[in-house]
Amino acid sequence: MNLVVDIGNTTAKLALFDGTLPLEVVYDSNSTLERLPDICSRYAVEKAIVASVIDLSERALAQLSKLPVPVLWLNEKTPLPVENLYETPETLGYDRMAAVVGANEQFPDRDILVIDAGTCITYEFVDASGRYHGGNISPGMQMRFRALHQFTGRLPLVLREGRELPMGRDTDTAIRAGVLKGMEYEISGYIVAMKHKYPELLVFLTGGDDFSFDTNLKSIIFADRFLVLKGLNRILNYNNDKI
């Protein structure tokens, strides 16, 4: 059984995999990993992978040092089951690559656009030959709401939850519609442009933000909230003889 430790900007996810199937996903503090001992006590873990986009606290490092199994620490030198064409792999967020690996594992012979809507919105492309070409990064939902408040003198900080109108009729609804519609048109624009170049394109939509939108392209979109975790598990299995 595999343990996947995915440490993000706001939270950590601890996932147990039996083969390619996630058995349980637990959300934990990214600074303490306080739920890690409980997970390890309840499952017969054989190996683990740790991936982090933050500098780990002493407490988190102490928790990870107690893992009683071989651990693969993901970095830019870790062998991958796809060809990485990114020019600066040392700056590539592990979550971006893991999402690509997770999508490629499910459809290894297809052109795929992976859209991850979390703290940032990322757009990644892997072709039908398993070559990762790179991707783009733009502000995520909460970042857009906060930016409108922080970089202006009078605009309020608006919550995602609330009245939604096609065109705002007060400041709150104007900001909410502007952010949500802006994301919708941005994402749809990427899909349309990529599908024009790659007619057989598939799209994976993942990430922490609960976001959906109307589009006539839904037949090619797969929603998978655990895509990054599945990719990390695939990377761990790919490196099975190296840990």
C-alpha positions, -999 to +999 in steps of 0.1 A: +000+000+000+013+035-009+012+066+012+011+099-007+019+131+013+009+162-008+018+194+011+003+224-005+002+262+002-029+260+024-033+224+035-018+189+033-034+158+019-026+123+031-038+096+007-036+058+008-035+039-024-041+002-031-026-001-066-041+028-085-072+032-063-073+058-035-087+042-004-088+073+018-078+109+016-073+129+048-069+167+050-042+178+075-023+209+086+006+216+063+027+228+092+021+199+117+010+168+097-006+158+130-028+132+115+001+113+098+007+089+128-029+079+129-030+071+091+002+050+094-012+031+124-044+021+105-029+009+072-001-014+062+020+012+043+048-002+023+063+029+007+056+067+006+061+098-016+064+133-002+059+164-023+058+199-010+055+234-024+064+251+009+094+250+032+085+224+058+083+233+095+105+214+120+074+197+133+064+185+099+099+173+092+099+154+125+067+137+116+080+126+082+113+114+097+093+089+117+078+071+087+088+035+090+089+029+052+111+039+023+103+075+013+106+091-021+111+129-018+099+144-051+123+169-067+134+180-102+157+150-105+131+124-098+126+101-129+091+106-144+069+085-167+065+114-191+092+134-210+096+168-193+103+196-219+101+224-193+133+245-196+137+251-159+125+219-141+139+231-108+112+258-108+083+236-119+058+231-091+054+194-083+016+197-084+017+208-120+038+178-131+019+154-109-014+164-125+000+159-159+013+124-149-021+115-134-040+125-166-014+108-189-017+075-169-055+074-176-052+083-213-016+076-224-022+081-261-041+113-261-033+150-262-044+164-229-049+198-214-049+198-176-066+227-158-060+230-120-081+256-104-067+262-069-046+289-053-036+296-089-051+284-121-026+264-141-029+251-177-006+222-186-003+203-219+010+168-225+008+153-260-002+119-272+035+108-272+038+115-235+058+148-238+050+176-214+054+208-232+048+232-203+020+254-192+006+287-180-002+302-146-029+328-137-045+340-105-070+316-088-104+325-076-096+337-040-065+356-053-087+375-077-112+385-050-084+396-026-066+415-053-096+436-062-099+446-025-062+450-017-052+470-048-081+495-047-091+521-023-128+513-019-137+479-033-148+454-006-135+419-001-164+398-016-170+362-008-175+335-034-209+326-018-237+350-026-260+362-052-249+356-088-261+376-117-250+377-154-243+415-149-238+429-114-264+453-100-244+464-070-207+463-061-208+428-045-225+412-075-204+431-100-172+418-084-186+382-080-198+381-116-165+397-128-144+371-111-164+340-119-172+350-155-137+360-160-125+326-149-152+309-171-142+328-202-105+323-196-108+286-192-132+282-221-108+303-243-079+280-235-099+249-243-112+263-276-078+275-287-061+242-278-088+221-294-084+241-326-047+230-327-053+195-313-087+183-325-087+151-304-079+170-272-091+158-238-094+182-208-089+174-172-103+198-146-091+195-111-082+216-080-095+228-047-120+254-059-155+242-065-160+257-099-182+247-129-192+265-160-215+261-190-199+250-222-207+230-252-173+212-248-183+192-217-181+159-236-143+162-236-139+174-200-131+150-171-135+164-135-110+146-112-104+162-078-077+137-069-057+140-101-025+153-084-026+126-058-031+099-085-001+114-104+021+113-073+011+077-067+020+069-103+054+086-099+060+065-067+052+033-085+074+043-114+103+047-090+096+016-071+131+001-076+148+034-068+138+038-031 
